[in-house]
Amino acid sequence: MITRRQFALSSSALLAAFPFIGHPLAAAELQSLAQKRLIRLGLNALARAPDMSYFADGHRGAAMISAHLMCVDNELDDLAAARIEELFDLNWAATKLCEPFPEADPVDDATRQIGLALAESKGVLREVGHDAIFAMHAMKGFRMMPETATAERVAGVCRLIRAIKPWRDIAPNEDVDPPPFIDSQAASRFILKEASAAIDRFQGFGQGFAGHMLTFGQSLVEMAAIGDVEWAESCRTAFRKYITVTRQGPKPDDRKIKDHAVSSLRPNDTEYWKKRGNKTLGIGHVFKYPYAYYDLLSRANDPELEKEFDAKAWQIF
């Protein structure tokens, strides 16, 4: 039996043969997944972000790619995925950010160009690791849709990575030593434990530190998993710095932020997406956090750790 992952990564010609009967929105969503529409829109947004609001619009581009991958990898219910697609159509898909780029031949070194731009940081921690987060999404997207890796898009992504600014660039503690990122199980367990501890540490101060522990860490694990080990490891010092900052906890003058309400719903539940309002996307963490979370859980393959984290996961979702 064909899985959603196999379906979404296959040729769109398969769509006509797929035995699907159901809600018309779900049928449209299946076609969109097969055509990788959100990947293309996300790559357009990442490439255009440095000419717009680089940080917020970079988030939006990465969120669209994360959303596609979350739907496919977790085999989300068809109506849940249709609702996610609808949210993008209501918010970003029709904006200038996602407009098409001119057709052109793809370059053959897109990943290397992005990796070199990322490595220019030389271990500097930049805005919660978003240079690595955006780089990974672009690398993944261009691998999935190599025809989109045109010189103009690749250059835009490289400019976005270079636009990310230094942030809290302190020396890392010597005892902060993540496993090699190519060891996806060990590295994923390490990242999940750090994120879990950060949730406890930052209660009442928002969960951005925990959420970005997931997204920053997962971007390095995934970068290594898709073959870009050199570029992932070029970010090791920056990631160690981020863990060091996170372990320090809130500062006395940090702004307090009301915690989320307790909920049993999770982003892999259809009801979670049905209950989200049409204008509740923010800059896209609602997609980036859960994509990273579920990907790390799958790689970690640790039922006890998953149980521990799921009990508090409502605080970041």
VMD Tcl script that draws the C-alpha trace (Angstrom):
set ca {
  {0.00 0.00 0.00}
  {1.38 3.39 -0.95}
  {2.13 5.73 1.95}
  {1.56 9.46 2.01}
  {5.33 10.02 2.03}
  {5.76 7.92 -1.11}
  {2.81 9.62 -2.73}
  {3.92 13.17 -1.97}
  {7.47 12.57 -3.16}
  {6.40 10.84 -6.36}
  {5.55 12.25 -9.75}
  {2.31 14.19 -9.86}
  {1.29 11.86 -12.68}
  {0.61 9.27 -10.00}
  {-2.26 11.41 -8.77}
  {-4.67 10.16 -11.41}
  {-4.11 6.57 -10.32}
  {-4.38 7.20 -6.57}
  {-7.58 5.63 -5.18}
  {-8.82 8.59 -3.13}
  {-12.44 9.34 -2.32}
  {-13.23 12.06 0.19}
  {-13.61 15.73 0.91}
  {-12.74 17.96 -2.08}
  {-10.39 20.06 0.06}
  {-8.48 16.93 0.96}
  {-8.29 15.89 -2.69}
  {-6.86 19.31 -3.58}
  {-4.38 19.03 -0.71}
  {-3.16 15.65 -1.97}
  {-2.53 17.18 -5.38}
  {-0.66 20.09 -3.77}
  {1.52 17.70 -1.78}
  {2.30 15.70 -4.90}
  {3.34 18.89 -6.68}
  {5.33 20.11 -3.64}
  {3.65 23.50 -3.93}
  {4.61 24.66 -0.42}
  {8.24 23.73 -1.05}
  {8.31 25.97 -4.13}
  {6.54 28.82 -2.34}
  {8.89 28.48 0.61}
  {11.98 28.59 -1.59}
  {10.63 31.67 -3.34}
  {10.11 33.30 0.05}
  {13.56 32.38 1.38}
  {15.19 33.78 -1.75}
  {13.16 37.01 -1.66}
  {13.36 37.59 2.11}
  {16.65 39.56 2.11}
  {14.98 42.19 -0.08}
  {12.01 42.45 2.28}
  {11.81 41.87 6.03}
  {14.69 39.39 6.05}
  {14.13 37.82 9.48}
  {10.32 37.59 9.55}
  {10.02 36.68 5.87}
  {12.79 34.11 6.16}
  {10.71 32.53 8.91}
  {7.70 32.44 6.62}
  {9.63 30.72 3.87}
  {11.03 28.09 6.21}
  {7.57 27.58 7.71}
  {6.08 26.63 4.35}
  {8.78 24.04 3.76}
  {8.39 22.74 7.33}
  {4.64 22.45 6.86}
  {4.98 20.31 3.75}
  {7.51 18.03 5.42}
  {5.42 17.79 8.60}
  {2.36 16.71 6.59}
  {4.29 14.14 4.58}
  {6.57 12.68 7.25}
  {3.81 12.35 9.86}
  {1.11 11.27 7.39}
  {-1.26 13.91 8.73}
  {-4.94 13.39 8.17}
  {-5.98 14.71 4.75}
  {-8.31 17.32 6.21}
  {-5.62 18.52 8.62}
  {-3.20 18.98 5.74}
  {-5.93 20.69 3.71}
  {-6.51 23.13 6.56}
  {-2.77 23.87 6.73}
  {-2.74 24.57 3.00}
  {-5.75 26.83 3.44}
  {-3.98 28.82 6.17}
  {-1.12 29.58 3.80}
  {-3.53 30.60 1.06}
  {-5.28 32.97 3.47}
  {-2.04 34.55 4.67}
  {1.09 34.38 2.51}
  {0.72 32.39 -0.71}
  {-0.70 35.28 -2.77}
  {1.73 37.93 -1.49}
  {4.80 39.34 -3.21}
  {6.97 37.20 -0.94}
  {5.93 34.01 -2.73}
  {5.73 35.30 -6.30}
  {7.39 33.07 -8.92}
  {10.94 33.62 -10.10}
  {11.80 33.67 -13.80}
  {12.33 30.26 -15.36}
  {16.02 29.44 -15.72}
  {18.38 26.49 -15.77}
  {19.32 25.24 -12.30}
  {22.86 25.53 -11.02}
  {24.66 22.35 -10.06}
  {26.28 23.59 -6.84}
  {23.35 25.14 -4.95}
  {24.02 23.26 -1.72}
  {27.72 24.10 -1.78}
  {27.02 27.79 -2.32}
  {24.64 27.80 0.65}
  {27.05 25.81 2.79}
  {29.90 28.18 2.07}
  {27.71 31.17 2.98}
  {26.76 29.43 6.24}
  {30.36 28.54 7.11}
  {31.42 32.18 6.79}
  {30.07 32.68 10.32}
  {33.07 30.71 11.67}
  {31.27 29.70 14.85}
  {29.55 33.02 15.60}
  {26.08 32.58 17.11}
  {23.65 34.49 14.91}
  {20.06 35.30 15.87}
  {19.18 32.03 17.60}
  {20.77 29.96 14.82}
  {18.52 31.12 12.02}
  {21.38 31.15 9.52}
  {21.54 27.35 9.94}
  {17.75 26.93 10.13}
  {17.16 28.82 6.88}
  {20.11 27.13 5.19}
  {18.86 23.64 5.98}
  {15.36 24.38 4.66}
  {16.82 25.71 1.42}
  {19.20 22.76 1.04}
  {16.36 20.32 1.64}
  {14.01 22.17 -0.69}
  {16.50 22.41 -3.55}
  {17.25 18.70 -3.19}
  {13.55 17.87 -3.38}
  {12.95 20.22 -6.33}
  {16.29 20.58 -8.13}
  {14.65 22.48 -10.99}
  {14.06 25.38 -8.56}
  {17.78 25.81 -7.76}
  {18.22 28.69 -10.21}
  {21.07 31.13 -9.82}
  {18.68 33.89 -8.73}
  {17.05 31.82 -5.98}
  {20.36 30.43 -4.71}
  {21.90 33.90 -4.59}
  {18.88 35.18 -2.65}
  {19.16 32.41 -0.08}
  {22.90 33.08 0.35}
  {22.19 36.78 0.92}
  {19.56 35.83 3.51}
  {22.05 33.67 5.42}
  {24.62 36.46 5.39}
  {22.00 38.93 6.67}
  {21.53 37.07 9.97}
  {23.16 39.14 12.72}
  {25.36 38.09 15.68}
  {23.40 37.54 18.90}
  {24.57 36.71 22.45}
  {27.84 35.41 21.05}
  {29.39 34.24 24.32}
  {32.05 31.58 24.78}
  {30.52 28.10 25.07}
  {30.87 26.16 28.31}
  {33.41 23.36 28.01}
  {30.90 20.76 29.22}
  {28.50 21.49 26.33}
  {29.40 18.77 23.86}
  {26.62 17.52 21.54}
  {27.16 14.19 19.76}
  {28.25 14.30 16.12}
  {25.26 15.48 14.08}
  {25.63 12.54 11.71}
  {24.74 10.29 14.69}
  {21.11 11.29 14.32}
  {19.78 9.15 17.16}
  {22.25 10.34 19.80}
  {22.13 13.95 18.61}
  {18.33 13.97 18.53}
  {18.11 12.60 22.06}
  {20.57 15.24 23.25}
  {18.60 18.07 21.60}
  {15.25 16.86 22.92}
  {16.63 16.66 26.47}
  {18.02 20.20 26.20}
  {14.68 21.47 24.85}
  {12.75 19.68 27.59}
  {14.95 21.27 30.26}
  {14.50 24.67 28.59}
  {10.70 24.36 28.79}
  {10.96 23.97 32.56}
  {13.54 26.72 32.88}
  {11.59 29.34 30.92}
  {8.07 28.86 32.27}
  {6.46 32.27 32.46}
  {8.96 33.77 29.99}
  {7.74 32.31 26.70}
  {9.09 29.19 25.07}
  {11.20 30.64 22.29}
  {14.38 29.20 23.75}
  {12.94 25.68 23.87}
  {11.35 26.03 20.44}
  {14.56 27.21 18.86}
  {16.54 24.49 20.60}
  {14.34 22.15 18.56}
  {14.64 24.04 15.28}
  {18.34 24.97 15.49}
  {19.36 21.51 16.65}
  {17.13 19.68 14.19}
  {18.45 21.74 11.29}
  {21.97 20.47 12.00}
  {20.85 16.85 12.38}
  {18.86 17.01 9.15}
  {21.65 18.82 7.30}
  {24.00 15.99 8.21}
  {21.40 13.33 7.35}
  {20.92 14.65 3.80}
  {24.66 14.56 3.17}
  {25.81 18.02 4.23}
  {27.84 16.92 7.25}
  {30.59 19.48 6.66}
  {28.16 22.40 6.78}
  {26.32 21.02 9.79}
  {29.54 20.61 11.75}
  {30.62 24.13 10.77}
  {27.82 25.27 13.12}
  {28.89 23.17 16.11}
  {30.52 26.04 18.03}
  {27.52 28.32 17.43}
  {25.15 25.59 18.64}
  {27.26 25.04 21.75}
  {27.00 28.77 22.42}
  {23.22 28.62 22.08}
  {22.99 25.74 24.55}
  {25.20 27.70 26.96}
  {22.91 30.73 26.70}
  {19.81 28.58 27.16}
  {21.16 26.79 30.22}
  {21.58 30.17 31.93}
  {17.79 30.59 32.03}
  {15.84 33.85 32.16}
  {17.61 37.04 33.12}
  {16.17 39.14 35.99}
  {14.90 41.84 33.64}
  {13.50 39.51 30.94}
  {9.92 40.18 29.89}
  {7.40 37.76 31.33}
  {5.06 36.08 28.84}
  {1.86 34.26 29.72}
  {2.16 30.50 29.30}
  {-0.04 28.63 26.86}
  {-3.19 27.03 28.21}
  {-2.93 23.33 29.00}
  {-4.17 21.25 26.07}
  {-4.14 17.61 25.04}
  {-4.19 18.57 21.35}
  {-0.98 18.30 19.37}
  {-0.07 19.43 15.83}
  {-0.41 15.87 14.53}
  {-4.11 15.98 15.49}
  {-6.68 17.18 12.95}
  {-8.58 19.01 15.66}
  {-5.52 21.13 16.50}
  {-5.59 22.71 13.03}
  {-9.36 22.99 12.88}
  {-9.27 25.10 16.04}
  {-6.57 27.50 14.82}
  {-7.92 30.85 13.66}
  {-7.28 32.10 10.14}
  {-4.83 34.75 11.35}
  {-2.83 32.81 13.94}
  {0.29 31.92 11.97}
  {2.55 34.61 13.45}
  {5.83 34.28 11.56}
  {5.57 30.51 11.24}
  {6.75 28.92 14.48}
  {3.43 27.10 14.56}
  {4.84 24.92 11.74}
  {8.59 25.04 12.36}
  {8.48 23.95 16.00}
  {6.31 20.83 15.47}
  {8.15 19.77 12.32}
  {11.45 19.81 14.21}
  {9.88 18.13 17.24}
  {8.37 15.19 15.39}
  {11.45 14.71 13.24}
  {13.69 14.58 16.31}
  {11.34 12.17 18.09}
  {11.39 9.86 15.10}
  {15.17 9.88 14.93}
  {15.61 9.55 18.71}
  {13.41 6.42 18.93}
  {13.15 6.74 22.72}
  {9.63 6.02 24.06}
  {10.43 7.22 27.59}
  {11.86 10.50 26.37}
  {8.89 10.95 24.05}
  {6.45 10.36 26.93}
  {8.28 12.86 29.16}
  {8.35 15.55 26.48}
  {4.80 15.04 25.26}
  {3.50 15.69 28.79}
  {4.77 19.27 28.55}
  {4.70 19.84 24.77}
  {1.53 21.95 25.02}
  {3.76 24.74 26.33}
  {5.46 25.23 22.95}
  {2.51 24.34 20.69}
}
mol new
graphics top color blue
foreach p $ca { graphics top sphere $p radius 0.5 }
foreach p [lrange $ca 0 end-1] q [lrange $ca 1 end] { graphics top cylinder $p $q radius 0.2 }
display resetview
